Amino acid sequence: MIEHWNTVIDYLAAQEQITEKYDLAILAGNSLPYLADAFIQLYEQGTASKFMIVGGIGHATPFLQKNLKNIGIKVSEVSETDMYLEYFKQKYHFGKELFLTETTSTNSGENACFSLNKMKKEGLKPKSVLLLEDPILQRRIKATFEKEWQETKASFTNYVPVIPYIKSIEDKIIFEENQLNGLWTKDYFLSLVLGEIPRLRNDDNGYGPKGMNYIGSVEIPKKVSKSYDKLCQVYEYRYKR
């Protein structure tokens, strides 16, 4: 079953190459401190002209708080954006004034909508945007931003520093990359992976134009659909988010 997991994971991550300097880089709320480190690396390299953190309190918030605590970063029960600002302060000695921020969005749709509102308020019109998100949600968040920002004609690129390929899955998940072990609980990771394909579908229950119309039409390859169906025959999607 590992092959089926990794087929679906690879598709959801939608990894792309960075080929230019971007007008804006956005770190969307998630539970993964290593993505914040990647975001800071992009900042130090000058990969974008502006850097923004978006995210209030959502399904990833308690997992982010736990993961930060595990690496010695103490944060209170605040927004994911505020947690990352505190992380940057404690680890990198970077002040919050270096970043554009949004602290109230609770899902990908609001991440996209509220960040666009922030751009308008600041008088900014970025045409090239780099996106960082939990890799399992990366394909959908790009589709969401493309939908919400369509009036701006901005282009979006996924930055996925590490794809979380699985090595084994029993009582807990073991990833090919050791740095990822322990960042997701088994139930939470399964809920992310198994919950994404239904959201991406363009049918009555999906997020596409034929459903909730949160995103444009997304093509799911037959190989990915077959692997997903195999997983659903063995694993139950229990965790609701």
C-alpha positions in Angstrom: 0.0 0.0 0.0 3.0 2.3 0.4 3.1 2.8 -3.4 -0.5 4.0 -3.4 0.1 6.4 -0.5 3.1 7.9 -2.2 1.2 8.2 -5.6 -1.5 10.3 -3.9 0.9 12.3 -1.8 3.1 13.2 -4.8 0.0 14.4 -6.6 -1.3 16.5 -3.7 2.1 18.1 -3.1 2.2 19.4 -6.7 5.9 20.4 -6.4 7.1 23.0 -8.8 10.5 24.6 -9.6 11.4 28.1 -8.5 12.6 30.0 -11.6 12.6 33.7 -10.8 12.4 36.4 -8.2 8.8 36.7 -7.0 6.8 39.7 -6.0 5.4 38.0 -3.0 6.0 34.8 -0.9 3.1 33.6 1.3 3.4 31.1 4.1 -0.1 29.8 4.8 -1.1 28.5 8.2 0.0 24.9 8.8 1.5 22.7 11.5 5.0 22.4 10.2 7.9 24.5 11.6 10.3 23.3 8.9 8.2 25.2 6.3 8.7 28.3 8.4 12.5 27.6 8.2 12.2 27.3 4.4 10.3 30.6 4.4 13.0 32.3 6.3 15.6 30.8 3.9 13.7 32.4 1.0 13.7 35.7 2.9 17.4 35.6 3.5 18.0 34.7 -0.2 15.9 37.6 -1.3 13.7 35.2 -3.4 10.7 37.6 -3.1 10.2 41.3 -2.7 7.6 40.9 0.0 6.9 38.1 2.5 3.5 37.4 4.1 2.2 35.0 6.8 -1.5 34.2 6.7 -3.5 32.1 9.1 -5.7 32.4 12.2 -7.0 29.5 14.2 -7.9 26.3 12.3 -7.5 22.5 12.2 -3.7 22.8 12.2 -3.4 25.2 15.2 -3.0 22.6 18.1 -0.6 20.5 16.0 1.6 23.6 15.3 1.6 24.5 19.0 2.6 21.0 19.9 5.4 20.9 17.2 6.8 24.2 18.3 6.8 23.1 21.9 8.7 20.0 21.0 11.5 22.1 19.6 11.6 24.4 22.6 9.5 27.3 21.3 6.8 28.3 23.8 3.7 29.9 22.3 0.3 30.7 23.7 -3.0 29.7 22.1 -3.0 32.4 19.4 -3.2 32.5 15.7 -0.9 30.4 13.5 0.6 33.6 12.2 1.3 34.9 15.7 2.9 31.6 16.6 5.2 31.8 13.6 6.1 35.4 14.4 7.1 34.3 17.9 9.1 31.4 16.3 10.9 33.9 14.1 11.6 36.1 17.0 13.0 33.3 19.3 15.0 31.4 16.6 16.1 34.1 14.1 15.7 37.3 16.1 13.5 38.7 13.3 10.8 41.3 14.2 7.2 41.1 13.0 7.6 44.3 11.1 9.5 42.4 8.4 6.4 40.6 7.3 2.9 41.3 6.1 0.5 39.4 8.2 -3.1 38.2 8.4 -4.4 36.6 11.6 -8.0 35.7 11.2 -8.4 33.3 8.3 -9.5 29.8 9.3 -9.2 27.8 6.0 -7.7 27.9 2.6 -10.5 30.0 1.0 -10.1 32.6 3.7 -6.3 32.5 3.4 -6.7 33.5 -0.3 -9.5 36.0 0.2 -8.1 37.8 3.2 -4.6 37.9 1.8 -6.0 39.6 -1.3 -7.8 42.1 0.9 -4.5 42.8 2.6 -2.8 43.4 -0.7 -5.5 45.9 -1.7 -5.3 47.7 1.6 -1.5 48.0 1.3 -1.8 49.1 -2.3 0.2 46.2 -3.6 -0.3 44.4 -6.9 1.9 41.3 -7.0 2.0 39.5 -10.3 4.1 36.5 -9.2 3.4 34.7 -5.9 5.2 31.9 -4.2 3.0 29.7 -2.0 4.1 27.5 1.0 1.6 25.3 2.7 1.4 21.8 4.3 2.4 19.8 1.2 -0.7 17.6 1.4 -2.8 20.8 0.9 -0.5 22.4 -1.6 -2.4 21.6 -4.9 -5.7 22.8 -3.4 -4.3 26.0 -2.0 -2.8 27.0 -5.3 -6.2 26.3 -7.0 -7.9 28.3 -4.3 -5.6 31.3 -4.8 -6.0 31.1 -8.5 -9.8 31.3 -8.1 -9.9 34.1 -5.5 -7.2 36.2 -7.1 -8.3 35.7 -10.7 -9.1 39.4 -11.2 -5.4 40.3 -10.5 -4.1 37.9 -13.2 -1.3 36.9 -10.8 0.6 33.7 -11.3 1.2 31.2 -8.5 4.0 28.8 -7.9 4.1 26.0 -5.3 7.2 25.8 -3.2 7.5 22.3 -1.7 10.9 21.8 -0.1 10.2 18.2 1.0 7.5 15.8 -0.2 6.4 13.6 2.7 6.7 10.2 1.1 5.9 7.3 3.5 8.3 4.5 4.3 6.0 2.5 6.6 2.6 3.0 8.2 1.6 0.9 11.2 1.0 2.2 14.7 2.6 5.4 13.5 3.8 6.8 10.2 7.5 6.7 9.3 8.6 9.0 6.5 11.5 8.7 4.1 12.8 12.0 5.4 13.6 11.6 9.1 13.0 15.3 9.8 9.2 14.7 9.1 8.7 12.0 11.7 6.4 13.0 14.5 5.2 16.2 12.9 1.7 14.7 12.1 -0.2 12.2 14.2 -1.2 9.2 12.2 -5.0 10.1 12.3 -4.3 13.7 11.3 -2.1 12.7 8.4 -4.6 10.2 7.1 -7.4 12.7 7.4 -5.4 15.2 5.4 -4.5 12.8 2.6 -7.8 10.9 2.4 -9.8 14.1 2.8 -8.1 16.0 -0.1 -9.1 14.0 -3.1 -12.9 14.4 -2.4 -12.3 18.2 -2.0 -10.5 18.4 -5.3 -13.1 16.6 -7.3 -15.3 18.6 -9.6 -18.6 16.9 -8.6 -21.6 17.7 -6.4 -19.6 17.1 -3.2 -16.3 18.6 -4.3 -14.9 22.1 -4.2 -14.9 22.5 -8.0 -17.4 24.5 -10.2 -19.9 21.6 -10.2 -19.9 21.6 -6.4 -19.1 24.3 -3.9 -17.2 26.4 -6.5 -14.3 27.2 -4.2 -11.7 26.3 -6.9 -11.5 25.8 -10.6 -11.7 22.4 -12.3 -8.8 20.3 -11.2 -7.8 17.2 -13.2 -7.2 14.1 -11.1 -5.2 11.5 -13.1 -6.6 8.0 -13.3 -3.6 6.5 -11.6 -4.1 8.8 -8.6 -7.8 8.0 -8.4 -7.1 4.3 -8.5 -4.5 4.6 -5.8 -6.9 6.6 -3.7 -9.7 4.1 -4.1 -7.3 1.3 -3.0 -6.4 3.3 0.1 -10.1 3.8 1.0 -10.7 0.1 0.8 -8.2 -0.4 3.7 -8.1 2.9 5.7 -11.1 4.6 7.2 -11.4 8.3 6.9 -12.4 9.2 10.5 -10.8 12.5 11.5 -13.1 15.3 10.7 -11.7 18.8 9.9 
